[in-house]
Amino acid sequence: MGAGFALILAARLAAGVPTSGAAQGTVQTIVGAGDIASCAYTTDSRTAALLDDEWGTVITMGDNAYPSGSGAQYRNCYGPTWGRHLNRTRPAPGNHEYGTPNASGYFGYFGARAGTRGKGWYAYDRGAWRIYALNSNCAEVGGCWVGSRQQRWLAADLAAHPRDCVLAYWHHPYFSSGFHGNDTDVRGLWKTLQAAGAEVVLNGHDHDYERFAPQTWQGQADSTNGIREFVVGTGGAALRPFDVIKVNSDVRNHTAHGVLRLRLHDGMYRWRFISTSGMFSDAGTAGCH
């Protein structure tokens, strides 16, 4: 536990303030990254230290435990770093999780927090926001296209729980200027979220930080109806330089490990990328549709 977190915790206990990670008032905090932990890394320890000083819900954007997401790798490599925030973590799986058959290490470690075994998608509320953790390992879960069981579940949940503010996260980015580039397999998820007026999508997979301007599923800039995407593959894995820079890419960095923090207000949100070195940051504010 970081010194700052311990001091805040002691002060809250003395004042009788709840210490469960709940946000103050109607402001909710979500903080996290993807591409995180290995017993061969030290950078995951440094990003975990950033979490020690942050309140709210911790999210993972996949590839949480390298190299294959086994139970042992979760216990021995992820556990001592990001795992100390397990009780407030809402994860999403990456492709490395499926290096262990059926992602059994992932589902075994996170339990019910990871959603139903064999699916790995779920939803929850944070204040006025509806949050979706989705599974972009499309071939492993019956597809992500329009008409797939995950897309049909997503569309049904969006209809059953209408919100002015919607955020989703998964591993493979639909748009990316990084090493892997765009992943069109998740188009059905993006189209469904866009149709519902979602604000934000968070991803990992490419080991860098990139923020896109709001855009449609066709890649057209649209400040009124588009979704803002963040790629945050900076949780601990070795970073990679960018490849082909995609249109609507506003901010990029491939030298700083760190986490993205979102403050979720009623009707708007604030973001800040917090790096372990303090040499790079990105921050802004936007309203909900």
ABEGO torsion letter per residue (X at the ends): XBAAAAAAAAAAAAAGBBAAGBBBEABBBBBEBBGBBBAABAAAAAAAAAAAABBEBBBBAEGABOAAGBAAAAAAAAAABAAAAAAABBBBBBAAAAABBGGAAAAAAAEAAAEBBGAGBBBBBBEABBBBBBBABAAAAGEABBGBAAAAAAAAAAAABBBABBBBBBABBABBABAAEBBAAAAAAAAAAAAAGBABBBBBGBBBBBBBBBBBAAGBBBAAABBBBBBBAAAGBBBBBBBBBBBGBABBBAABBEBBBBBBBBGBBBBBBBBAAGABBBBBBBBBX
